[in-house]
Amino acid sequence: MSYKWLEWAKRIQSLSQAGLTFSKDVYDVERYEELRSISAEIMEEYTELEMTKIKELFTNEPGYQTPKVDVRGAVFKDGKILLVREKHDNKWSLPGGFCEIGLSPSENIVKEIKEESGYTVAPVKLLALMDMNKHPHPPQPYHYYKVFIHCEIIGGQASIGIETKDINFFSENNLPELSTNRNTESQIKAIFDLQRNPDKAVIVD
C-alpha cells in the first residue's frame, strides 16, 4: 500500500535535516526549520502521534539523515522458524532489532537473538536485504533497510528477554499474528523459500 503523504513528509524531513546540517546561512536555517515543522504537521494530521512526539522523533538525531538498519535472524529447527512475542504489541516477530554502532550485522544478530530468545547462534548466510518501503509494512516515521540473516543454534536454551514475553517455533503455514512493523508474512514466507532452496540468490529490495 502506498502512503504518499508519508513519503512526502519523510522526504521533506530528510531535505530539511540535510539543510540544517550543512547550511551556514541564518536565513536558510530558518527555512529548513520551517520545512521540518511542515513535515511534522503532515505526520500529525495523518497519524495518531502527538506533535511533541513527532518533533522528538524528527529532531533527536542531528546530521545527514540516512535509512536505519534493522537486522532479523532466521533460525530454523525441524522445519519451523523461531519467533518471539513482543511485549510492545503482543505480536510475533523474528528476533532482532536496530543495528548498534560498533557491532557488525552478524554481531548484532547474535546479540539480539541471545537477548530476546536465550539461544546462542552462529550466523551462516545473508538471506535478504529489503527496503521497508517496498513491502507491506504499516506507515512509520523512519525509512528502514531490513537485513535477514540465517543463523544456527549452537547453545543456550529458550528464555524470554526484557522486550519479549514468549518464544516458539512455527511452521510456514501456521504463523501467529505478526508484528508487521517488524516483519510481514510475505517476508517470512520468502525466508522459508530461501531455506528450502539454498542456491537461490540473496533477495535485494
ZADO-93706 format. One record per residue (C-alpha): residue in one letter; chain; x, y, z. Coordinates in pm, 1 decimal, m for minus. Each point is the difference from the previous one (the first is absolute). Layout:
REM residues N
("A"; "A"; (X; Y; Z)) ...
***
This chain:
REM residues 205
("M"; "A"; (0.0; 0.0; 0.0)) ("S"; "A"; (127.3; 345.8; m89.6)) ("Y"; "A"; (m12.9; 280.7; 253.6)) ("K"; "A"; (92.3; 301.4; m211.6)) ("W"; "A"; (m43.4; 239.5; 292.6)) ("L"; "A"; (252.7; m201.3; 197.9)) ("E"; "A"; (246.2; m4.2; m289.3)) ("W"; "A"; (m31.5; 379.2; m34.2)) ("A"; "A"; (35.5; 59.1; 374.2)) ("K"; "A"; (311.2; m216.5; 27.0)) ("R"; "A"; (153.5; 155.5; m311.7)) ("I"; "A"; (m61.0; 352.3; 130.2)) ("Q"; "A"; (145.0; m104.1; 335.2)) ("S"; "A"; (308.7; m147.3; m167.7)) ("L"; "A"; (61.4; 313.2; m207.8)) ("S"; "A"; (m49.6; 228.1; 299.4)) ("Q"; "A"; (237.9; m209.0; 209.8)) ("A"; "A"; (266.7; 13.3; m269.7)) ("G"; "A"; (m45.2; 375.6; m28.6)) ("L"; "A"; (27.4; 49.8; 375.4)) ("T"; "A"; (316.5; m210.2; 0.6)) ("F"; "A"; (188.0; 180.1; m274.4)) ("S"; "A"; (m146.7; 351.9; m23.5)) ("K"; "A"; (189.0; 289.1; 158.9)) ("D"; "A"; (m241.5; 277.1; m100.4)) ("V"; "A"; (m237.1; 102.0; 280.3)) ("Y"; "A"; (m288.8; 62.0; m241.0)) ("D"; "A"; (44.4; m336.8; m167.1)) ("V"; "A"; (1.5; m163.9; 344.1)) ("E"; "A"; (m334.9; 165.7; 74.9)) ("R"; "A"; (m143.1; m129.9; m327.0)) ("Y"; "A"; (120.5; m355.0; 68.4)) ("E"; "A"; (m146.0; 13.8; 350.0)) ("E"; "A"; (m332.2; 105.9; m152.2)) ("L"; "A"; (16.2; m293.5; m241.7)) ("R"; "A"; (59.1; m233.7; 292.2)) ("S"; "A"; (m304.6; 146.8; 176.0)) ("I"; "A"; (m210.8; m54.9; m313.3)) ("S"; "A"; (103.6; m364.3; m17.4)) ("A"; "A"; (m93.4; m39.5; 366.6)) ("E"; "A"; (m341.9; 157.9; m66.5)) ("I"; "A"; (m61.3; m251.1; m279.6)) ("M"; "A"; (86.1; m286.6; 236.1)) ("E"; "A"; (m228.9; 137.1; 270.3)) ("E"; "A"; (m289.2; 40.8; m244.9)) ("Y"; "A"; (10.4; m358.9; m127.1)) ("T"; "A"; (115.5; m194.3; 307.0)) ("E"; "A"; (m98.0; m32.4; 363.4)) ("L"; "A"; (333.8; 138.0; 118.0)) ("E"; "A"; (4.3; 322.8; 195.7)) ("M"; "A"; (204.0; 292.2; m134.0)) ("T"; "A"; (240.8; m13.0; 294.3)) ("K"; "A"; (76.5; m365.8; m74.4)) ("I"; "A"; (43.1; 67.6; m371.1)) ("K"; "A"; (240.0; 287.6; 63.4)) ("E"; "A"; (195.2; m223.6; 235.1)) ("L"; "A"; (25.7; m266.0; m271.8)) ("F"; "A"; (104.1; 255.0; m260.8)) ("T"; "A"; (255.7; 190.0; 207.1)) ("N"; "A"; (169.6; m260.1; 218.5)) ("E"; "A"; (255.6; m94.9; m267.5)) ("P"; "A"; (201.5; 290.3; m137.0)) ("G"; "A"; (200.9; m36.0; m317.0)) ("Y"; "A"; (m68.8; m122.0; m351.2)) ("Q"; "A"; (m290.8; m241.3; 8.3)) ("T"; "A"; (35.7; m351.3; m142.6)) ("P"; "A"; (m213.9; m316.6; 27.4)) ("K"; "A"; (20.4; m190.3; 327.0)) ("V"; "A"; (118.1; m361.3; m6.9)) ("D"; "A"; (m208.5; m271.6; 164.8)) ("V"; "A"; (142.6; m353.1; 23.2)) ("R"; "A"; (m215.7; m314.7; 36.0)) ("G"; "A"; (109.3; m356.8; 66.7)) ("A"; "A"; (m141.7; m303.5; m180.7)) ("V"; "A"; (50.0; m299.5; 228.8)) ("F"; "A"; (m146.4; m335.6; m102.7)) ("K"; "A"; (m65.6; m319.8; 193.0)) ("D"; "A"; (m182.7; m304.8; m138.0)) ("G"; "A"; (m129.6; 201.7; m293.0)) ("K"; "A"; (m139.5; 275.9; 219.5)) ("I"; "A"; (118.5; 357.7; 51.8)) ("L"; "A"; (75.6; 171.6; 330.4)) ("L"; "A"; (m227.4; 291.4; 92.9)) ("V"; "A"; (m17.5; 208.8; 316.1)) ("R"; "A"; (m306.5; 171.1; 141.8)) ("E"; "A"; (54.0; 372.4; 47.9)) ("K"; "A"; (m113.1; 161.0; 324.1)) ("H"; "A"; (m57.3; 325.2; m187.0)) ("D"; "A"; (m294.3; m120.7; m209.2)) ("N"; "A"; (m51.8; m363.3; 111.5)) ("K"; "A"; (77.3; m120.8; m353.7)) ("W"; "A"; (272.1; m219.6; m147.1)) ("S"; "A"; (316.0; 73.7; m193.0)) ("L"; "A"; (334.0; m139.5; m101.5)) ("P"; "A"; (247.0; 87.3; 276.5)) ("G"; "A"; (200.3; 310.9; m76.2)) ("G"; "A"; (10.0; 376.7; 15.4)) ("F"; "A"; (198.7; 308.7; m95.3)) ("C"; "A"; (365.9; m49.2; m82.3)) ("E"; "A"; (212.0; 158.2; 269.1)) ("I"; "A"; (305.4; 210.8; m75.8)) ("G"; "A"; (323.2; m192.4; 51.5)) ("L"; "A"; (m151.0; m339.4; m83.3)) ("S"; "A"; (m12.3; m170.0; m338.2)) ("P"; "A"; (m334.1; m134.7; m131.8)) ("S"; "A"; (102.1; m352.9; 106.1)) ("E"; "A"; (104.8; 115.7; 345.9)) ("N"; "A"; (m325.3; 190.6; 34.3)) ("I"; "A"; (m219.8; m296.8; m84.8)) ("V"; "A"; (188.5; m232.8; 236.4)) ("K"; "A"; (m53.9; 253.7; 277.1)) ("E"; "A"; (m369.4; 57.1; m80.4)) ("I"; "A"; (m87.4; m369.6; m24.1)) ("K"; "A"; (171.8; m74.9; 330.2)) ("E"; "A"; (m175.9; 288.6; 175.5)) ("E"; "A"; (m344.9; m70.1; m144.7)) ("S"; "A"; (m12.3; m380.6; m9.6)) ("G"; "A"; (280.4; m138.8; 218.4)) ("Y"; "A"; (161.5; m190.6; m286.3)) ("T"; "A"; (365.6; 34.0; m97.7)) ("V"; "A"; (31.7; m1.0; m378.1)) ("A"; "A"; (258.4; 10.0; m274.4)) ("P"; "A"; (m76.9; 209.5; m311.6)) ("V"; "A"; (8.3; m211.7; m314.7)) ("K"; "A"; (m117.7; 199.9; m299.3)) ("L"; "A"; (m151.6; 329.4; m107.9)) ("L"; "A"; (m346.3; m79.5; m133.9)) ("A"; "A"; (m150.7; 335.0; m87.8)) ("L"; "A"; (48.1; 375.5; 7.1)) ("M"; "A"; (m344.3; 159.0; m26.9)) ("D"; "A"; (m115.9; 359.7; m25.4)) ("M"; "A"; (m294.7; 51.5; 235.4)) ("N"; "A"; (m167.7; 228.1; m255.1)) ("K"; "A"; (m26.5; m287.2; m246.8)) ("H"; "A"; (m187.1; m229.7; 240.5)) ("P"; "A"; (m343.3; 16.0; 168.2)) ("H"; "A"; (106.9; 147.7; 332.9)) ("P"; "A"; (m230.1; 252.7; 168.7)) ("P"; "A"; (105.2; 365.5; m33.1)) ("Q"; "A"; (294.6; 98.9; 218.8)) ("P"; "A"; (183.3; 330.6; 49.3)) ("Y"; "A"; (339.3; m140.1; m96.1)) ("H"; "A"; (136.8; m176.2; m306.8)) ("Y"; "A"; (149.0; m344.0; 75.6)) ("Y"; "A"; (219.2; m253.3; m176.0)) ("K"; "A"; (m66.1; m347.0; 140.2)) ("V"; "A"; (279.9; m259.5; 4.0)) ("F"; "A"; (m100.4; m367.3; 35.0)) ("I"; "A"; (276.3; m242.2; 105.6)) ("H"; "A"; (m27.6; m378.2; 24.3)) ("C"; "A"; (139.9; m119.5; 333.8)) ("E"; "A"; (49.7; m342.0; 159.0)) ("I"; "A"; (m45.9; m80.3; 369.1)) ("I"; "A"; (326.0; m101.6; 167.1)) ("G"; "A"; (m101.5; 28.9; 364.8)) ("G"; "A"; (m220.7; 161.0; 260.3)) ("Q"; "A"; (m363.7; m73.1; 72.9)) ("A"; "A"; (m332.3; 172.5; m51.4)) ("S"; "A"; (m52.2; 289.9; 240.6)) ("I"; "A"; (m185.8; 328.0; m31.4)) ("G"; "A"; (177.1; 335.2; 0.1)) ("I"; "A"; (m73.6; 354.9; 107.9)) ("E"; "A"; (m198.8; 71.1; m317.7)) ("T"; "A"; (m153.3; m344.1; m57.0)) ("K"; "A"; (m268.3; m200.7; 178.7)) ("D"; "A"; (m2.1; m331.7; m188.9)) ("I"; "A"; (215.0; m209.8; m234.1)) ("N"; "A"; (m102.1; m274.5; m240.5)) ("F"; "A"; (66.8; m164.3; m335.1)) ("F"; "A"; (m266.2; 18.3; m271.6)) ("S"; "A"; (m59.9; m174.0; m330.3)) ("E"; "A"; (m43.6; 203.6; m316.3)) ("N"; "A"; (m372.2; m72.3; m21.0)) ("N"; "A"; (m72.9; 59.9; 368.7)) ("L"; "A"; (143.4; 342.6; 69.8)) ("P"; "A"; (m137.5; 199.2; 297.1)) ("E"; "A"; (m113.5; 363.3; m12.9)) ("L"; "A"; (308.0; 187.8; m112.8)) ("S"; "A"; (140.3; 332.7; 112.2)) ("T"; "A"; (m11.4; 153.5; m347.0)) ("N"; "A"; (208.2; 300.2; 103.6)) ("R"; "A"; (283.9; m250.8; 30.9)) ("N"; "A"; (m75.1; m267.1; m260.7)) ("T"; "A"; (m276.1; m102.8; m237.2)) ("E"; "A"; (m144.4; m338.2; m93.0)) ("S"; "A"; (132.9; 31.4; m355.2)) ("Q"; "A"; (350.8; 64.7; 131.0)) ("I"; "A"; (m6.6; m304.1; 227.4)) ("K"; "A"; (m134.9; m218.2; m280.6)) ("A"; "A"; (282.0; 125.8; m222.0)) ("I"; "A"; (246.2; m101.1; 273.0)) ("F"; "A"; (m153.3; m349.9; 11.5)) ("D"; "A"; (39.7; m22.6; m379.2)) ("L"; "A"; (367.4; 95.6; 23.8)) ("Q"; "A"; (49.0; m263.5; 270.3)) ("R"; "A"; (m148.9; m266.8; m227.7)) ("N"; "A"; (200.1; 123.3; m298.3)) ("P"; "A"; (344.8; 97.0; 130.0)) ("D"; "A"; (137.2; 57.4; m349.8)) ("K"; "A"; (m235.1; 290.9; m60.5)) ("A"; "A"; (154.5; 345.8; m12.1)) ("V"; "A"; (m19.9; 242.2; 290.3)) ("I"; "A"; (m318.8; 208.8; m18.6)) ("V"; "A"; (74.9; 369.1; m54.2)) ("D"; "A"; (m279.8; 256.3; 50.7)) 
***
